[in-house]
């Protein structure tokens, strides 16, 4: 949790907003228990992003994404679009190959 700023803000788009390291730490704990996603690096509309896929789906399509903002060497904001599939419709998504 050293990479997380004390004043971090998290938005789970269309569901929830959390502020501060203590509140946001519950988000990470909840995601540790999720098995229907795999994360990879990519870009959404030219911005660095974390792409979300369901590893159990054979098509490997992106099902959501997270935008992360940094200040110095700490995460200060996360916008998680996992539950906002409508955001994928017009988004330009590119995976980082490697």
trRosetta pair geometry for C-beta under 8 A, 3 or more apart (Angstrom, degrees):
i j d omega theta_ij theta_ji phi_ij phi_ji
1 4 5.0 -47 -169 28 71 120
1 21 6.9 94 176 -167 120 114
1 25 6.4 -3 -115 -106 137 109
1 28 7.8 -168 -94 42 94 164
3 73 7.0 -90 -130 144 75 79
3 74 5.7 170 -178 -125 46 59
3 75 5.7 52 139 -3 90 97
4 8 5.4 -43 -175 -40 89 149
4 21 5.5 124 124 -123 116 97
4 24 6.6 -171 -166 96 137 132
4 25 7.6 148 98 -76 168 80
4 74 6.4 56 166 -165 6 97
4 75 5.4 -30 -109 56 56 102
5 8 4.8 139 65 -57 82 81
5 21 7.2 -143 103 -69 37 102
5 71 6.4 35 -70 50 148 111
5 74 4.1 113 -61 134 83 130
5 75 6.3 -141 0 79 88 46
5 76 4.7 13 21 -95 148 69
6 20 6.8 -14 166 -146 60 70
6 21 5.1 -59 -131 -19 43 122
7 19 7.5 -17 -167 -176 58 87
7 20 6.6 -29 -123 -98 36 58
7 21 7.9 -19 -27 -31 20 84
7 76 6.9 6 87 -145 85 89
8 19 7.5 174 92 -155 53 43
8 20 6.7 99 54 -142 72 6
8 21 5.9 90 22 -77 111 61
8 24 5.0 -45 97 -5 126 164
8 74 7.9 -115 -72 152 101 104
8 75 6.1 33 -116 109 122 84
8 76 5.8 -150 -109 -149 63 32
8 77 6.8 178 -159 -75 67 35
8 78 7.3 20 -180 0 111 94
9 17 7.4 -14 -172 -169 90 92
9 18 7.4 162 -158 87 45 55
9 19 5.4 -8 -109 -109 74 75
9 24 8.0 -161 -136 -72 8 130
9 76 7.1 18 21 154 82 65
9 77 4.9 -6 64 -111 91 83
9 78 7.7 -169 96 31 52 61
10 16 7.8 -1 113 112 97 94
10 17 7.0 161 88 -155 59 46
10 18 4.4 0 57 56 107 98
10 19 7.6 -158 25 -71 71 36
10 23 7.7 -156 33 111 116 100
10 24 4.8 135 -15 -116 132 104
10 27 5.7 -106 154 -36 169 166
10 77 7.4 172 -81 -156 40 50
10 78 4.7 -1 -118 61 82 100
10 79 7.9 176 -158 -80 48 34
10 80 7.1 15 -173 -5 94 109
11 16 7.5 169 -155 92 42 54
11 17 5.3 -9 -107 -106 72 81
11 77 7.8 7 4 -171 94 93
11 78 7.3 -171 33 96 59 59
11 79 4.9 -2 63 -118 105 72
11 80 6.9 -173 93 27 54 71
12 15 4.4 -46 110 68 105 112
12 16 4.2 21 46 52 114 94
12 17 7.5 -146 27 -68 69 37
12 18 7.9 45 -8 -4 97 100
12 27 7.4 -170 -54 -125 118 120
12 80 4.8 -19 -112 67 62 116
12 82 7.4 -35 -152 41 89 100
12 83 6.6 40 166 28 94 120
13 79 6.3 51 -52 -179 104 87
13 80 6.5 -155 1 83 82 53
13 81 5.0 10 25 -105 139 60
13 83 6.7 -176 75 68 75 80
13 84 4.2 -36 103 -26 123 143
13 87 7.1 35 109 -34 162 144
14 83 5.8 -131 69 107 112 101
14 84 5.0 146 0 -82 124 99
15 83 5.6 45 -31 72 130 148
18 23 4.1 -169 -169 133 104 115
18 24 5.0 150 116 -79 128 65
18 26 7.4 -158 -126 53 154 103
18 27 6.2 -151 29 -40 158 122
19 23 6.0 43 59 49 40 145
19 24 7.7 -25 -167 -43 5 99
20 23 5.0 81 67 16 88 102
20 24 6.7 -174 87 -5 40 95
21 24 5.9 -63 -136 44 27 106
21 25 6.2 40 161 -37 64 103
22 25 6.0 -48 -153 17 25 115
23 26 6.3 -51 -175 19 41 110
23 27 7.8 43 136 -18 64 99
24 27 5.2 -38 -166 21 55 121
24 28 7.1 51 144 -14 72 96
24 78 7.5 123 -149 27 126 124
25 28 5.8 -50 -156 35 43 110
25 29 6.5 46 147 -20 68 104
26 29 5.4 -53 -148 38 37 115
26 30 6.3 40 153 -21 68 103
27 30 5.9 -55 -150 35 28 110
27 31 6.5 21 154 -15 63 109
27 78 7.8 166 125 76 157 145
27 80 8.0 -176 -168 -17 131 152
28 31 5.8 -58 -146 39 32 109
28 32 6.7 46 152 -32 63 97
29 32 5.7 -44 -156 17 34 117
29 33 7.6 23 152 -12 59 102
30 33 6.3 -66 -168 34 37 107
30 34 7.3 42 142 -32 67 103
31 34 5.3 -42 -152 15 49 119
34 37 5.6 12 131 21 120 109
36 54 5.1 -13 171 -134 84 97
36 55 7.6 -156 -158 33 38 75
36 56 6.2 -52 -133 14 79 121
37 52 5.2 -30 -154 -162 119 96
37 53 6.9 130 -154 72 62 38
37 54 6.1 -49 -93 -96 50 54
37 55 7.3 92 171 -8 10 86
37 63 7.5 -120 -114 60 92 127
37 82 7.5 -35 -100 -130 148 129
38 52 7.6 138 67 -156 43 49
38 53 5.0 -29 60 69 93 92
38 54 7.4 119 11 -141 86 9
38 55 4.3 85 -30 -55 124 104
39 50 5.3 -11 -163 180 110 108
39 51 7.0 142 -157 72 53 51
39 52 6.2 -21 -99 -98 69 61
39 53 8.0 176 -81 24 23 75
40 50 7.4 145 71 -162 29 61
40 51 5.0 -25 67 59 83 103
40 53 7.0 13 9 4 110 114
40 95 6.1 11 117 -146 130 106
40 96 7.1 -160 156 46 94 87
41 48 7.4 -27 -164 -163 96 90
41 49 7.7 139 -161 81 51 48
41 50 6.6 -43 -101 -108 49 56
41 51 7.2 49 135 10 5 93
41 95 7.6 104 90 -163 52 63
41 96 4.3 -15 99 26 99 134
42 48 8.0 146 92 -156 32 49
42 49 5.4 -33 80 71 77 92
42 50 7.6 104 32 -136 80 13
42 51 4.2 36 18 -33 131 122
42 62 7.7 -85 49 -98 165 139
42 65 7.4 -90 70 -124 115 122
42 93 6.3 28 145 -174 139 80
42 94 5.7 175 -170 91 96 47
42 95 4.4 -55 -99 -111 117 42
42 96 5.4 -147 -89 -11 48 76
43 46 5.9 0 173 -129 122 14
43 47 6.3 148 -158 66 76 32
43 48 6.1 -47 -101 -97 73 34
43 49 5.9 119 -132 18 20 97
43 92 7.8 -19 115 111 94 87
43 93 7.3 163 85 -151 56 41
43 94 4.7 -2 54 58 100 97
43 96 7.5 100 -19 -55 83 84
44 47 5.7 -30 66 60 72 90
44 49 4.2 44 0 -27 102 158
44 51 7.8 151 -54 -85 102 84
44 65 5.1 130 -54 126 145 166
44 67 6.8 -97 54 -76 127 98
44 91 5.3 -22 -161 -175 97 124
44 92 7.1 137 -163 74 44 56
44 93 5.5 -7 -105 -101 73 74
45 91 5.9 -88 -40 -149 94 76
45 92 5.3 105 -88 44 50 92
46 92 7.2 31 -29 80 70 122
47 67 6.0 14 122 -129 135 112
48 67 7.9 115 87 -140 59 68
48 68 7.3 -58 106 54 100 88
49 65 4.7 9 168 -180 132 122
49 66 6.4 152 -167 73 79 46
49 67 5.5 -44 -109 -90 90 62
49 68 7.6 141 -127 9 42 81
49 93 7.9 -77 66 -131 145 83
50 65 6.4 153 79 -163 52 68
50 66 4.3 -6 55 55 106 102
50 68 6.5 54 -12 -18 108 118
51 62 5.0 -73 -166 -121 109 114
51 65 5.4 -29 -110 -106 50 92
51 93 6.8 102 -110 -167 120 117
51 95 6.1 -60 8 -102 162 85
52 62 6.7 89 63 -162 53 73
52 63 5.4 -76 108 66 92 84
52 64 4.1 -12 58 68 131 85
52 65 6.0 -155 8 -78 89 35
52 66 7.0 84 -38 -17 110 88
52 82 5.5 -14 62 -104 173 91
53 57 7.2 -127 175 52 84 112
53 60 5.8 2 -162 -165 143 56
53 61 6.8 159 -128 84 95 32
53 62 5.9 -69 -78 -104 83 43
53 63 6.0 122 -122 5 35 95
54 57 4.3 70 83 -4 106 111
54 63 5.5 50 -20 -20 93 151
57 60 6.8 -177 96 -54 89 28
57 61 6.8 -62 118 34 137 83
57 63 7.6 121 18 -55 153 126
62 65 6.6 11 179 -58 123 97
62 88 6.7 176 103 -129 101 126
62 93 5.4 -122 35 164 162 160
62 95 7.8 -167 -63 -66 119 101
63 82 7.2 32 115 -147 92 69
63 85 7.0 -47 -174 -105 65 102
63 88 7.7 -71 -162 -64 22 154
64 80 7.4 34 155 175 126 71
64 81 5.1 -173 -165 100 89 72
64 82 3.7 105 132 -113 168 44
64 83 7.2 20 -107 -21 146 31
64 84 7.2 101 -128 50 104 65
64 85 6.8 -78 -79 -87 84 65
64 87 7.9 62 -135 62 68 115
64 88 7.2 -93 -95 -57 40 117
65 81 5.2 7 59 53 67 116
65 82 7.9 178 24 -67 21 56
65 87 7.7 -118 40 108 99 124
65 88 7.8 133 -2 -88 104 88
65 91 7.6 -163 17 157 142 164
65 93 7.1 -158 -57 -116 143 117
66 78 5.9 -13 -173 -167 114 94
66 79 6.7 159 -157 80 59 49
66 80 4.8 -14 -106 -106 96 66
66 81 6.8 -171 -81 19 41 75
66 82 7.4 -2 -61 -40 88 90
67 77 8.0 -9 110 115 87 96
67 78 7.4 154 80 -156 52 44
67 79 4.5 -1 53 54 100 103
67 81 7.6 52 -6 -15 90 110
68 75 5.8 -52 -170 -133 107 109
68 77 7.2 162 -155 89 41 59
68 78 5.5 -6 -106 -105 75 74
69 75 7.3 107 75 -157 48 63
69 76 5.4 -57 101 64 95 90
69 77 4.1 16 41 52 115 101
69 78 7.8 -145 22 -65 72 37
70 73 7.2 -13 -173 -135 117 18
70 74 6.7 148 -153 77 74 32
70 75 6.0 -50 -99 -97 68 46
70 76 6.6 119 -142 8 18 91
71 74 6.0 -24 65 65 76 85
71 76 4.5 46 -1 -33 109 138
75 78 6.5 23 170 -53 124 96
80 83 7.8 43 123 15 94 84
81 84 4.6 -78 -158 56 76 109
81 87 4.8 -75 -164 58 136 153
81 88 7.8 151 137 -50 127 79
84 87 4.7 46 121 -9 105 115
85 88 5.5 -37 -169 15 59 117
85 89 8.0 81 142 -39 67 83
86 89 5.9 -21 -169 -10 50 118
87 91 6.0 42 149 -40 71 128
88 91 5.4 -71 -139 29 35 120
88 93 7.3 -10 -144 -35 83 137
